[in-house]
Amino acid sequence: MRVPDHPAGAGDPGRRGHAGADRDEQPDAERGRAHHVRAVRRRQRPADLRGGVRRARAARADRRGPERPGQEAGRHLRHTGGPVNGADVKVLLATADRDLAALLNAQFRELAGMEVAGVEAGTGDVVGAAASVPDLDVLLLHQRLGPLPALDLIRELGVRHPHLPVVLIAEEATAETFGAAMAAGARGVISTEPTLSELHNRVESAAEWGRTMRRHFDSSYQTPLTGRVGTLLAVCGAKGGTGATTIAVHLAVAAAAAGRSVCLVDLDLQKGDVAGYLDVVHRRSILDLVAAADDLDGTTLAEALFVHRLGPHLLPAPAEGERAEDVPARAARQILAALRARYAIVIVDCGAYMSETNAMAVELADRVLVAATPDLPALRGAKRLVRMWARLRIRKDEDVAVVLNRHDRRNEIQPDLAGKIVGVELLGATVPAAYRALEEASNTGTPTAVKGSDFRKAISGIVRETGLLDERGDAPDETAQSAPGDRDRERDRTRDRDRERERDREHGRDRGAATVDFAATVPLIGLLLLLCWQTFLTGLTSMYASHAANEAARAVAVLGYGTPEARKEVRRRAVARVSGPWGGEDVLHLAVENGFAKVTIDVPAVLPGWHSTFGLTTRSKIVYETAPGDGR
């Protein structure tokens, strides 16, 4: 029998029930030939025609509206084998093609036990949705979804959610495409125009595999696993000189001091100098891992990383800035994925210049910080940077936070105004303008040499607000069996208790440091007061010596100095001008020579009466009222 050119009901979901009844009456061989002819014709259609067919199918499905119960039940019986393990299969669509999304939605409405949990139009949204959608079974990923390549996204999801099966929607389901998808970790490949049976079989098989994997990893099978990966924090600069590298380095040191395994990656590939901030000279860099990015292991990573004495492991940028182009985004993504699997915290310094590699790190990061200073050029730069990420679908505005660096109360722009300018979240912890406190640390490559406690408090505040020290991937405890709301409240209470303990420890260290500083300052203050008092005693002694010399010169001019009675009277008059212990016999010394009356008074040491070994001498010229040789 010749297969008709236009079989009844082909390509028309509205007439599928009648066509299905006709096919049931045909012999198996004839139905197989008809299916083969339809498949060949579908592959031979031009790309624009296939898109038109998809749009027409989606439009007819939307116009058809809700179906009659009997019709829907009959269609389900013909096209499905029932839900997987008696539960509905939740499917997440990841495609930016609206026609394709409408077609798949229409087809899933015809399949029993399967529902579409949502549609995501960007790779960054897919990562977040995979973690937030409860009981997600299958992800249908369009090959043309961007900006991250679909195969790279499959590998990333394999690290984050090893139990989540991904089915790739390919434009042409060739053997090469199938092999690349399987190598990346996909569980199947379907075309952009799948039949109902093909779509059902692929999704059902992938969902069964995913639920088996979840039962294998978690016997309770209550919540999906999220993958035991470390926290990735990207630190960017709103413009050059805003302190992004300084913040990244001190965050890494602080996290390592708290006992976490930390890796600090310098992705400012042209001008990165994280190694200089840590006084590190290392012959390896991220460039040495590019060639082995497809097959990274612990030994290869260990050869490229530098273990700093303060705890962080460092992956420097290339020493030659012109070699930045030799680090592609795909290799950097694989390197960061390997580091996240081995470290609790990975901090990436992205610098102020955005490249494809840096944008990839921003997209993959759990938290993104933009360092900005309290001036309009920097704040406008931060705003432009965040908006650019949103336009390119790299990062949503609400997933970015700005940290204000070099803050001072005397600045014209304060944090509240800065938050209104940038238009995104502004961290409560602000980094003070501690130029002198950071000078030695920056010049010597010793982060622990920071002298200001305010700077250390700011870094601790950023660590708390970004959640770097929050535990991830821990085994479930007793609260894991309770309701989700109870688990969230218990997790919040635990986090609050941890933060409170951390604040208490910080306050305790601050009080101890203040006590030590005060104890060291008291002797210095006492010594300063003693020097001031001694200076006062010395000046007073000089004044008394001058008064005594003037009085002695007048007495000698009137009484003379030739007889013992005259000498005694002259001394009595000189001592009368001096008060207290400065006029003692062993303290005040009087002499007349060469026409001058000379008085020397010993300088007291600390207290009057405690005299030192040196004295102050003052002379006054004697003006005789009579001739000096008259016998007096």
Number of C-alpha atoms within 10 A of each C-alpha: 4 7 13 9 9 9 12 15 15 13 16 15 17 15 12 15 16 11 16 15 11 13 15 10 9 11 9 11 9 14 15 11 13 17 12 12 13 17 13 10 9 14 13 11 12 10 11 9 12 16 17 13 19 21 18 16 22 23 15 16 21 14 10 11 8 10 11 8 9 9 10 16 14 11 17 17 12 13 17 18 15 16 14 16 10 8 10 15 23 20 23 23 23 27 23 17 13 13 19 20 22 19 23 23 19 18 19 18 17 21 24 20 19 22 16 17 18 13 20 19 18 19 26 22 17 21 18 12 18 21 16 10 15 13 19 23 27 30 26 22 26 25 22 16 19 19 17 20 13 21 19 18 24 25 20 19 23 18 18 22 20 20 25 28 28 27 25 27 25 19 15 15 14 11 9 10 16 19 13 12 24 17 13 17 20 25 23 19 25 22 18 21 20 16 14 15 14 14 19 20 15 17 27 22 15 22 26 17 18 22 22 14 17 20 15 12 14 15 8 11 15 13 14 23 18 17 16 18 21 23 23 25 25 28 29 32 27 28 22 15 15 22 23 25 25 17 22 26 23 21 23 28 24 24 21 19 14 11 10 19 18 27 28 26 27 26 29 26 28 17 18 20 21 24 22 15 18 23 17 16 10 14 12 17 20 23 23 16 22 19 12 15 19 12 11 17 13 10 8 14 20 12 12 20 21 22 14 14 8 15 19 27 23 26 26 28 26 25 19 10 13 11 13 20 14 13 21 16 19 17 21 22 23 21 20 21 21 19 24 22 17 19 17 23 25 28 27 28 30 27 29 25 17 15 17 15 21 25 21 21 25 26 23 24 22 16 19 23 27 29 30 31 25 20 14 14 13 20 25 16 19 27 20 14 20 24 18 15 17 14 11 13 18 24 25 17 18 11 14 19 23 29 24 26 22 18 18 16 10 7 11 9 17 15 20 10 12 21 19 12 15 23 18 18 16 20 17 15 19 22 24 18 16 18 11 11 16 19 14 16 18 18 13 13 17 16 21 14 14 19 16 14 12 16 20 18 19 18 22 19 19 20 19 18 14 16 15 24 21 13 12 14 12 7 8 9 8 7 13 16 13 11 9 12 9 13 15 14 11 14 13 12 12 12 17 12 12 15 18 12 12 14 16 12 12 15 13 12 12 14 12 12 13 12 12 11 11 11 11 11 11 11 11 11 11 11 11 12 12 13 13 12 15 17 13 12 18 18 14 15 21 18 14 23 29 22 18 30 29 21 22 31 25 21 24 25 22 17 17 22 19 11 11 9 11 17 19 12 17 25 23 16 15 25 25 13 17 19 10 9 15 22 22 15 11 11 16 23 18 20 15 19 10 8 16 19 24 23 27 23 25 25 25 22 16 17 11 12 15 11 18 11 8 12 19 18 18 19 22 20 18 22 15 16 11 11 9 12 7 7 9 15
